[in-house]
């Protein structure tokens, strides 16, 4: 079954175009190294919940939007191999030296799919 890396971050509305440029580069790099798919989404209907929510999870402020992203791979082994190549790629290292978001508030993790269609 497919392996998925998921990410949630808060991005300043003023820096959304900068983020999109990095996301496009990320798409190209991940796909070049063998990812099955790469998706970046900007929150459109993500209310700030009383107890839990996407904005609350990343401590989003009024001047930020929530970005929800995922990358799919053939397997965990494929993900580990691809991720090592991606993290060593100089194109991403240069852009991530000063990202247009607060990386300390990023939520991420790897997930094994249990149901797919």
Protein Blocks (a to p, Z undefined) as FASTA:
>chain_A
ZZdddddddddfklmmmmmmmmmmmmmmmmmnopabdcddddfblccdfkbcfklmnopa
fkbccdddddddfblklmmmmmmmmmmpmklmmmmmmccbdfklpccdddddfbdZZ
